[in-house]
Amino acid sequence: MEYWVIFIDMKLIDTISNVVTEAKEAYELACDKGVPERELDRLEKNYYESLKLLRIYENLGKRENKPSLTIFPLILPDIL
């Protein structure tokens, strides 16, 4: 039973990490292409929401003595 919990836990970490990566890449690509400000705001919000989800999961892991993830902050370009 414990093996399933670890497996599900690892799959969840992997899924959340992929969401964060995809959100960051979409935001950076939009910055490079010069999309409208409203779209950039939406993509930035998606990125920060995915980071928030990762932090929430990380905090739950700390309470349950599970290994935590390192979160790398987004460095916004100077054009904003």
N, C-alpha and C positions, 0 to 999 in steps of 0.2 A: 504494500500500500504506500509506503514511504517513497518508493521509486517513482510512482505515478505523480506524486506531489512535486518531486524534484523535476521530473520531465515537464509537467505543466508549467511549473515556475520558470524553467529555462525557455520554454516556448513563448511565454508571456514576455519575458525580458527581451527576447529576440524580436518579437512583433513590435513592441513599444520602441525599441531601438531603430527598427526599420521605418516606423512612422516618423520619428524625429529626423532621421537622415533624409527621407523623402521630402518632408516639409522644408527643411533647410535648403536642400538642393533646388526645390521649386522657387523658393524666395530668392536665392542667389541668381538663378537663371533669369527671373523676372527683373531683377535689378540690372543685369547686364543688357537685357533687351529694351529697357526703357518703357515698361508698361505703365498704364495710368496709375496715379497715386492711390486711387480707391482699390485697385487690384493688389497693389503692393501692401496696403494696409491689411487686406484680407489674408494674404499669404503670410505676413508677419504675425498676425493674430493666430493663424493655424500653427505656425512654428512654436510660438510661445505656449499655446495650449498643449501641444504635444510634449514640450519640456515640462510643463506643469504636471502632466500625467506621469511622466517618468519620475519626477520628484516625489509625487504622492506614493508611487509604488516603492521607490527607494526608502521613503520614511516608514512605510509598512514593514519593509524588510529589516530595518534597524530595530523596530519594536519586537520583531520575532526572531532576532539574531540571525537573519539571513544575510548573505553577501550583498553588498550594495554596488551600485554602478557609479561611475564618475560622469558628471555632466559638464560638457564644455559649453560655455556661453557663446551666443551669437555675437560676432563683431559686426556692427552695422556699418555700411559704407558711408563715406563722408558726404555723398551726394544728397542724403536725406537731410 
